[in-house]
Amino acid sequence: MTVLFMLSHLLFIITTFIIHTISTLGYPGVAILMAIESACIPLPSEIIAPFAGYLAFTGRFNLFWISIAGGVGSMLGSWITYEIGKHHGRRFVEKYGKWILVSNEDLELADHFFKRFGHLSTFIGRLLPVVRTFISLPAGVAKVPRIPFLIYSFVGSVIWTAFLAFLGMKLGENWNTLRERFHWLDTAIIILIIMGAVWWLVRHIKRKK
């Protein structure tokens, strides 16, 4: 019960921060928040875009410019973590990977994944909750071509932002209920990530043996 209360309180603080930032800064606020969300910091776009959509409902914002602001912000946030992954990620893994259960073979696996699915992996990744927050770092480590990565990040994020903002606009004053409706999808993806982490751990333990 205490954990649920803490999570609820944390979400209230995050929601208040998002509302204050967008209300104060306007479209740049949307861009800044989406940049944070795309830089491997889990600030929920399921709150950012719907609230901006609500402001479109009131007549203060325009859905087109919300989408562009979200796309630009996401692209900039992705660019930062992409560069970190590209210039420091591989070296870090090669030096300390054994302590975090990541090997050179795993780097090759990531390289193969992005080569196999190409730009589709970036585009689809930007349309998935949770995944969209973290995809830029492994893309940088795998040295995915920078310009196509940023273009597909922008396009995917514009679509994602427009979709959520449109729903927020249609819901009007009830925009916040969208977070609850998307909660099941977040939960499902987190469960898949946990299952993947367990598989990763077992795989490395077996390899050591």
C-alpha positions, 0 to 999 in steps of 0.5 A: 500500500505504501509503495502504491501511495509513493508511486501515485505521489511521484506520478502526481509530481511528474504530472504537475511538473509537465503541466507547469512546464507546458503552461509556462513555455508553450510549444518549447515546453512540449519540445523540451519535455519530449527531448527529456523523454527521448534521452533515456529519462522516463518522462511519460509522453502519455501525459505530455502530448495529451495535455498539449492536446487538451490545450488545443481543445481550449484553443490555445495550441494547434495540433500541427505545431504540437506534433512538430514540437514533439518531433523536434524535441524527440529528435534532439533528445535522441541525438544526445543519447545516440552520440553518447552511445556511438562515442562511448558506449562500445568502449564502455562495454568492451572495458566494463561489459563483463560486470554488467553482463554485456559481451562483445558478442552482444554488441555484434547481436545489436549490430546485426539487429539494426542491420537486419531491420534497418530504418524500420527498427528506429521508426517502429521503436519511436511508436512504442511506449517505453521502447521509444525512450531507450532506443537511441542509446543502442542505436548509437552503440550499433553505429546506425547511420546518424542522419537516417536515424534522426529523420526516422526518429523525427517522423515516428515521434511526430506521428506518436505525438500527433496521435496522443495529442489528438486523443487528448484534444478529443477527450477535452477536460478528461485528457488525464484518463488517457494515461490510465488507458495506456497503462496496460500497454506500458505494463505489458512492455515492462513485463516483456523487458523484465522477461528479456532481462531474466533470459539475458541473465540466465544466458550469461550464467550458462555461458560462464559455466 
